[in-house]
Amino acid sequence: MVYVAVAPPKTLSEDLLKRVASLIDKGIFDTRLLLAGEIPRILASCPSTGTADSIAQGLRDAGLVAFV
């Protein structure tokens, strides 16, 4: 199991929420809760490194600080 974590952004726009929700396959409400606060959160667990890297890159492309 490989985890993808992200540092929550200072501001959270609706566009960013929608983009992240689609990347991690979760609802907007759940995504908003995951991105609340200041402590990095695990957003996804993946069966392989390749999948985790792909999700992390998508999150980086959205402007977030993501790591595997």
C-alpha positions as CSV (number, residue, x, y, z in Angstrom):
1,M,0.0,0.0,0.0
2,V,1.4,3.4,-1.0
3,Y,-0.1,6.6,0.4
4,V,-0.4,10.1,-1.2
5,A,-0.3,13.0,1.2
6,V,-0.8,16.7,0.7
7,A,-0.1,19.9,2.6
8,P,-3.4,21.8,2.8
9,P,-3.5,25.1,0.9
10,K,-3.9,28.4,2.6
11,T,-7.0,29.1,0.5
12,L,-9.4,26.6,-1.0
13,S,-11.3,27.5,-4.1
14,E,-14.3,25.6,-5.5
15,D,-12.3,24.8,-8.7
16,L,-9.4,23.4,-6.7
17,L,-11.9,21.3,-4.6
18,K,-13.5,19.9,-7.7
19,R,-10.2,19.1,-9.3
20,V,-8.8,17.3,-6.2
21,A,-12.1,15.5,-5.6
22,S,-11.9,14.0,-9.1
23,L,-8.3,13.1,-8.7
24,I,-8.8,11.2,-5.5
25,D,-12.3,9.9,-6.4
26,K,-14.1,11.4,-3.4
27,G,-17.0,13.8,-3.0
28,I,-16.5,17.5,-2.6
29,F,-17.6,17.5,1.0
30,D,-15.1,14.8,2.0
31,T,-12.4,16.5,0.0
32,R,-13.0,19.8,1.8
33,L,-12.7,18.0,5.2
34,L,-9.4,16.4,4.1
35,L,-7.9,19.7,3.1
36,A,-9.0,21.6,6.2
37,G,-6.4,22.6,8.7
38,E,-2.6,23.0,8.6
39,I,-1.3,19.4,9.1
40,P,-0.5,17.4,5.9
41,R,-3.2,14.8,5.3
42,I,-3.3,11.4,3.5
43,L,-5.7,11.8,0.6
44,A,-5.3,8.5,-1.1
45,S,-4.0,5.0,-0.6
46,C,-2.9,3.1,-3.8
47,P,-2.0,-0.4,-4.6
48,S,1.2,0.6,-6.5
49,T,3.8,3.3,-6.6
50,G,2.9,4.1,-10.2
51,T,-0.7,4.9,-9.3
52,A,0.4,7.0,-6.3
53,D,2.9,8.9,-8.3
54,S,0.3,9.7,-10.9
55,I,-2.2,11.0,-8.4
56,A,0.6,13.0,-6.6
57,Q,1.6,14.6,-9.9
58,G,-2.0,15.6,-10.6
59,L,-2.2,17.2,-7.2
60,R,1.1,19.0,-7.9
61,D,-0.3,20.2,-11.2
62,A,-3.3,21.6,-9.4
63,G,-0.9,23.7,-7.3
64,L,-0.7,21.6,-4.1
65,V,2.4,20.3,-2.3
66,A,1.9,16.5,-2.6
67,F,4.2,13.6,-1.7
68,V,4.2,9.8,-1.8
